[in-house]
Amino acid sequence: MNEIKHSDTSPCKGILRDPVHWLAFGFGSGCSSFAPGTFGTLAAVPVFLLLKESPLWLYLLITLLMFFIGIWLCSETTKKLGVHDHSGIVWDEIVGYLVTMIAAPKGWVWIIIGFVLFRLFDILKPWPISVADKRISGGFGIMIDDVLAGLGAFIVLHIIAYYSIVL
């Protein structure tokens, strides 16, 4: 595989040739020059749609496997790019959104609410997400802050659903 250096104008030039980068960059969605994390989360929606009818145990297992695969993917891509947590690495957003949507109510409104909540938690990084983001490095560090953002969004989503504030 071709190694991509940080000095290249865009790491996306070679991602389609490298399956590790292609996955870490969220099937290419992280190549967006504007808000790659948001586009990475958008790439998570079709993944969620594929998994949403799965039994809960299978959904959780796949999400967990994607988390562990993501640690490796993000670590490898970080090494090849020579940049910790490059903004184009969005596999973590995909997994974070899947965490948000665990046992979510059915319907597009909940998919959108989950999307917005996850983006808010991921962007604002309230405690303890901010601590994890600053103190934990490597592939695990890249993944864990988005999983924590997903857990925060999951809690708020389920509180909203429980109290039927929205629908």
C-alpha positions as CSV (number, residue, x, y, z in Angstrom):
1,M,0.0,0.0,0.0
2,N,1.1,3.5,-0.7
3,E,2.0,5.5,2.3
4,I,0.4,8.9,2.5
5,K,2.5,11.7,4.1
6,H,1.1,14.6,6.0
7,S,2.8,16.9,3.5
8,D,0.5,15.8,0.7
9,T,-2.1,18.4,-0.1
10,S,-4.9,15.9,0.6
11,P,-4.8,12.4,2.1
12,C,-7.9,11.7,0.0
13,K,-5.8,11.4,-3.1
14,G,-4.9,7.9,-2.2
15,I,-7.7,6.7,0.0
16,L,-9.6,4.8,-2.6
17,R,-6.5,2.7,-3.3
18,D,-6.0,1.9,0.4
19,P,-8.9,0.0,2.0
20,V,-7.7,0.9,5.5
21,H,-7.8,4.7,4.7
22,W,-11.1,4.3,2.8
23,L,-12.8,2.8,5.8
24,A,-11.1,5.2,8.3
25,F,-12.3,8.0,6.1
26,G,-15.8,6.7,6.3
27,F,-16.1,5.3,2.8
28,G,-14.7,8.6,1.5
29,S,-17.1,10.9,3.4
30,G,-14.2,12.3,5.5
31,C,-12.7,13.8,2.4
32,S,-15.1,16.6,2.6
33,S,-13.2,19.9,3.0
34,F,-16.2,21.3,5.0
35,A,-17.4,19.6,8.2
36,P,-16.0,16.1,7.6
37,G,-17.3,14.9,10.9
38,T,-20.8,15.8,9.9
39,F,-20.4,14.0,6.5
40,G,-19.0,11.0,8.4
41,T,-22.1,11.0,10.6
42,L,-24.2,11.2,7.4
43,A,-22.3,8.1,6.2
44,A,-23.4,6.4,9.4
45,V,-27.1,6.7,8.6
46,P,-27.1,4.0,5.8
47,V,-25.1,1.8,8.1
48,F,-27.7,2.3,10.8
49,L,-30.5,1.6,8.3
50,L,-28.9,-1.7,7.4
51,L,-28.7,-2.7,11.1
52,K,-31.8,-1.2,12.6
53,E,-34.0,-4.3,12.1
54,S,-31.4,-6.6,13.7
55,P,-32.0,-8.1,17.0
56,L,-30.5,-5.9,19.8
57,W,-27.8,-8.4,20.6
58,L,-26.6,-8.5,17.0
59,Y,-26.7,-4.7,16.7
60,L,-24.6,-4.4,19.8
61,L,-22.2,-7.0,18.7
62,I,-21.7,-5.4,15.3
63,T,-21.3,-2.0,16.9
64,L,-18.7,-3.4,19.4
65,L,-16.8,-5.1,16.5
66,M,-16.8,-1.9,14.6
67,F,-15.4,-0.1,17.6
68,F,-12.5,-2.6,17.9
69,I,-11.9,-2.5,14.2
70,G,-12.0,1.3,14.4
71,I,-9.2,1.3,17.0
72,W,-7.0,-0.5,14.5
73,L,-8.2,1.5,11.4
74,C,-7.7,4.8,13.1
75,S,-4.3,3.8,14.5
76,E,-3.0,2.6,11.1
77,T,-4.3,5.7,9.3
78,T,-2.9,8.0,11.9
79,K,0.5,6.4,11.5
80,K,0.4,6.6,7.7
81,L,-0.7,10.2,7.7
82,G,1.6,11.2,10.5
83,V,-1.2,13.2,12.2
84,H,-3.1,12.3,15.3
85,D,-6.8,12.3,14.7
86,H,-6.8,13.8,11.2
87,S,-10.2,15.5,10.7
88,G,-10.9,13.2,7.7
89,I,-10.8,10.1,10.0
90,V,-14.5,9.6,10.6
91,W,-14.9,5.9,11.4
92,D,-15.3,7.1,15.0
93,E,-18.3,9.2,14.0
94,I,-19.9,6.2,12.4
95,V,-19.5,4.1,15.5
96,G,-20.6,7.0,17.7
97,Y,-23.8,7.5,15.8
98,L,-24.5,3.7,16.0
99,V,-24.1,4.0,19.8
100,T,-26.5,6.9,19.8
101,M,-29.1,4.9,17.9
102,I,-29.1,1.8,20.2
103,A,-32.7,0.8,20.7
104,A,-33.9,4.1,19.2
105,P,-37.5,4.5,18.4
106,K,-38.5,3.8,14.8
107,G,-39.0,6.6,12.3
108,W,-37.0,9.2,10.4
109,V,-37.6,11.9,13.1
110,W,-35.6,9.8,15.6
111,I,-32.8,9.2,13.0
112,I,-32.6,13.0,12.6
113,I,-32.8,13.7,16.3
114,G,-30.1,11.1,17.0
115,F,-28.0,12.7,14.3
116,V,-28.3,16.2,15.7
117,L,-27.8,15.1,19.3
118,F,-24.7,13.1,18.4
119,R,-23.2,16.0,16.4
120,L,-23.8,18.4,19.4
121,F,-22.1,16.0,21.8
122,D,-19.3,15.4,19.4
123,I,-18.7,19.1,18.7
124,L,-19.2,20.5,22.2
125,K,-17.4,17.7,24.0
126,P,-18.9,18.2,27.4
127,W,-17.2,16.4,30.4
128,P,-16.1,13.6,30.4
129,I,-15.8,13.6,26.6
130,S,-13.4,16.5,26.6
131,V,-11.1,14.8,29.1
132,A,-11.0,11.6,27.0
133,D,-10.3,13.7,23.9
134,K,-7.4,15.5,25.5
135,R,-5.8,12.6,27.5
136,I,-6.2,9.4,25.5
137,S,-4.2,9.0,22.4
138,G,-3.9,6.5,19.6
139,G,-6.6,4.6,17.8
140,F,-8.4,4.0,21.2
141,G,-8.4,7.7,21.9
142,I,-9.8,8.6,18.5
143,M,-12.6,6.1,19.0
144,I,-13.5,6.5,22.7
145,D,-14.4,10.2,22.7
146,D,-17.0,9.5,19.9
147,V,-18.4,6.5,21.8
148,L,-18.8,8.7,24.9
149,A,-20.5,11.4,22.7
150,G,-22.7,8.6,21.4
151,L,-23.6,7.5,24.9
152,G,-24.5,11.1,25.9
153,A,-26.7,11.5,22.8
154,F,-28.2,8.0,23.5
155,I,-29.2,9.1,27.0
156,V,-30.8,12.3,25.8
157,L,-32.5,10.6,22.9
158,H,-34.1,8.1,25.2
159,I,-35.1,10.7,27.7
160,I,-36.8,12.6,24.9
161,A,-38.5,9.4,23.7
162,Y,-39.6,8.5,27.2
163,Y,-41.3,11.8,27.9
164,S,-42.5,12.0,24.3
165,I,-41.3,15.6,24.1
166,V,-41.0,15.4,20.3
167,L,-43.6,12.8,19.2
